[in-house]
Amino acid sequence: MSDEALIAIVDDDESVRVAMGGMVESFGYASATFQSADDFLNSSQLPGASCLILDVQMDGISGLELHARLLATGHRIPTIFMTAFPEARTRERALRAGAVCFLAKPFGRDDLLGCIENALGKQAP
């Protein structure tokens, strides 16, 4: 694995979580997947996450709300947002809040890898 970097993925769609976890691992990074914001917030993985990939629209706490909660509690994890509904206003809100990237589903492997590299501040393994 790359410098023990852990990429946490939060999406309420199981097929997306599995696919994203596999893609992240194919890049050489460790991944941990969560079906909800609450699952991530209550996990032991939160303090060790090097990068967070969040779905914007989820049941319960949205990706934007989760990001805001993390910032409010001092957890400044580089965050990549992804969504099937790429609205300009939502994109702007995410980027103003400090998002590293905002990806519209479906997106390519190279797009995701570029965002992860940017989030981690280095080149891929």
C-alpha positions in Angstrom: 0.0 0.0 0.0 1.1 3.6 -0.5 2.5 5.2 2.6 -0.4 3.6 4.6 -2.8 6.1 2.9 -6.4 5.1 3.7 -9.1 6.3 1.4 -12.5 6.2 3.0 -15.5 5.9 0.7 -19.0 6.9 1.9 -21.9 6.0 -0.5 -25.3 4.5 0.2 -25.2 2.5 -3.0 -23.5 -0.8 -2.4 -22.5 -1.4 -6.0 -20.8 2.0 -6.1 -19.0 1.3 -2.7 -17.7 -2.0 -4.0 -16.6 -0.6 -7.4 -14.9 2.4 -5.8 -13.2 0.3 -3.2 -11.8 -2.0 -5.9 -10.7 1.0 -8.0 -8.9 2.7 -5.1 -7.1 -0.6 -4.2 -6.1 -1.0 -7.8 -4.3 2.3 -7.5 -2.3 0.8 -4.6 -4.2 2.5 -1.7 -6.0 0.9 1.2 -9.8 1.6 1.2 -12.6 1.4 3.8 -16.2 1.7 2.7 -19.2 3.0 4.6 -22.9 2.9 3.7 -23.7 6.1 5.5 -22.3 9.2 7.1 -23.2 7.9 10.5 -21.3 4.7 9.9 -18.2 6.7 9.0 -18.6 9.1 11.9 -18.8 6.1 14.4 -16.0 4.1 12.9 -12.5 3.6 14.1 -11.3 4.5 10.6 -12.2 8.2 10.9 -8.9 9.4 12.6 -6.8 7.5 10.1 -8.5 8.5 6.9 -6.0 10.2 4.5 -8.7 11.1 1.9 -12.5 10.9 1.9 -14.7 10.2 -1.1 -18.3 11.2 -0.5 -21.5 10.9 -2.4 -23.3 14.2 -2.3 -26.8 12.7 -2.0 -27.4 10.0 0.6 -30.2 9.0 2.9 -29.8 10.6 6.3 -26.8 12.9 6.4 -25.7 14.1 3.0 -22.1 14.2 1.8 -22.1 18.0 2.2 -23.4 17.8 5.7 -20.9 15.2 6.7 -18.1 17.4 5.3 -19.4 20.3 7.3 -19.6 18.3 10.5 -16.1 17.0 10.1 -14.7 20.5 9.6 -16.7 21.7 12.6 -15.0 19.1 14.8 -11.5 19.7 13.5 -11.3 16.8 11.1 -9.7 18.3 8.0 -9.7 15.3 5.7 -9.1 16.1 2.0 -12.5 15.4 0.4 -13.6 14.4 -3.1 -17.3 14.7 -3.8 -19.1 12.6 -6.4 -22.6 12.8 -7.6 -25.0 11.5 -10.3 -26.7 15.0 -10.2 -24.0 17.5 -10.9 -25.7 20.9 -10.3 -23.5 24.0 -10.6 -24.7 25.4 -7.3 -23.9 22.2 -5.4 -20.5 22.0 -7.1 -19.7 25.6 -6.1 -20.9 24.9 -2.5 -18.6 21.9 -2.2 -15.6 23.6 -3.7 -16.1 26.7 -1.4 -16.2 24.4 1.6 -12.7 23.1 0.6 -13.4 20.0 -1.6 -10.4 18.8 -3.5 -12.6 17.6 -6.5 -16.2 17.4 -7.5 -16.8 14.4 -9.9 -19.9 13.7 -11.9 -20.9 10.1 -12.1 -19.9 8.2 -14.2 -16.3 9.3 -14.2 -13.1 7.7 -15.4 -10.4 6.0 -13.5 -7.9 8.7 -14.5 -10.2 11.4 -13.1 -10.5 9.7 -9.8 -6.7 8.9 -9.6 -5.9 12.5 -10.3 -8.2 13.7 -7.5 -6.7 11.2 -5.1 -3.2 12.3 -6.0 -4.2 15.9 -5.6 -5.8 15.2 -2.2 -2.7 13.4 -1.0 -0.4 15.9 -2.5 1.7 13.4 -4.3 2.0 11.1 -7.3 0.3 7.7 -7.4 2.2 4.7 -6.1 
